[in-house]
């Protein structure tokens, strides 16, 4: 199995959808419009039926749910000419992002300034929604998806002088740990708290057997890419979406 496909499968398991349908090598996901990852097609495996017919099925699937038809693509999407075909059919590319990975080291960190929850408690959600505009605009589906994470997960708040200053989420799948939703209050930025949350989530992963960490970051977000690079993350591959608007 290729490295890209393995990581795509891991992210499928780590970040849920309310409904998934496997269709001739493609996985169609739906979650009320909350996050592109949970509301797009993952064309991971070889397919054998008519490509144009399957694309029309995708259009019907999402339009019947009042969402734009969307594909999540990588350089290994199947078939190999899918991206070009979608472009020719009018699907527009949006939201190019990087998957970055890091092999965990043996360094140990103090995590006593973290509050750790196995599920998304209201206190964690309050901080998360205050920092995530997209989640704030679709709270009901965001809560539903976050509560559906079935892999080992950690919802954390970083505390400084008794106050919550940032949040993050880690999900363990096998020997991989995925990092999601890392954010710091605007008034507390430029103090190194983003790096602290990242490194402390990795510490939680090491304590539970994780060897490799991954995260996803928008390609235009240069500041976040620099931050994660400082922690030791390196780019593994790019992905992007094509949406039929």
Rosetta blueprint (number, residue, H / E / L):
1 X L
2 X L
3 X H
4 X H
5 X H
6 X H
7 X H
8 X H
9 X H
10 X H
11 X H
12 X H
13 X H
14 X H
15 X L
16 X L
17 X L
18 X L
19 X E
20 X E
21 X E
22 X E
23 X E
24 X L
25 X L
26 X E
27 X E
28 X E
29 X E
30 X E
31 X L
32 X L
33 X L
34 X L
35 X L
36 X L
37 X L
38 X L
39 X L
40 X L
41 X E
42 X E
43 X E
44 X L
45 X L
46 X L
47 X L
48 X L
49 X L
50 X L
51 X H
52 X H
53 X H
54 X H
55 X H
56 X H
57 X H
58 X H
59 X H
60 X H
61 X H
62 X H
63 X H
64 X L
65 X L
66 X L
67 X L
68 X L
69 X L
70 X E
71 X E
72 X E
73 X E
74 X L
75 X L
76 X L
77 X L
78 X L
79 X L
80 X L
81 X L
82 X H
83 X H
84 X H
85 X H
86 X H
87 X H
88 X H
89 X L
90 X L
91 X L
92 X E
93 X E
94 X E
95 X E
96 X E
97 X E
98 X E
99 X E
100 X E
101 X E
102 X E
103 X E
104 X L
105 X L
106 X L
107 X L
108 X L
109 X L
110 X L
111 X L
112 X L
113 X L
114 X E
115 X E
116 X E
117 X E
118 X L
119 X L
120 X L
121 X L
122 X H
123 X H
124 X H
125 X H
126 X H
127 X H
128 X H
129 X H
130 X H
131 X H
132 X L
133 X H
134 X H
135 X H
136 X H
137 X L
138 X L
139 X H
140 X H
141 X H
142 X H
143 X H
144 X H
145 X H
146 X H
147 X H
148 X L
149 X L
150 X L
151 X L
152 X E
153 X E
154 X E
155 X E
156 X E
157 X E
158 X E
159 X E
160 X E
161 X L
162 X L
163 X E
164 X E
165 X E
166 X E
167 X E
168 X E
169 X E
170 X E
171 X E
172 X E
173 X E
174 X L
175 X L
176 X E
177 X E
178 X E
179 X E
180 X E
181 X E
182 X E
183 X E
184 X E
185 X L
186 X H
187 X H
188 X H
189 X L
190 X L
191 X L
192 X L
193 X H
194 X H
195 X H
196 X H
197 X H
198 X H
199 X H
200 X H
201 X H
202 X H
203 X H
204 X H
205 X H
206 X H
207 X H
208 X L
209 X L
210 X L
211 X L
212 X E
213 X E
214 X E
215 X E
216 X E
217 X E
218 X E
219 X L
220 X L
221 X L
222 X H
223 X H
224 X H
225 X H
226 X H
227 X H
228 X H
229 X H
230 X H
231 X H
232 X L
233 X L
234 X E
235 X E
236 X E
237 X E
238 X E
239 X E
240 X E
241 X E
242 X E
243 X E
244 X L
245 X L
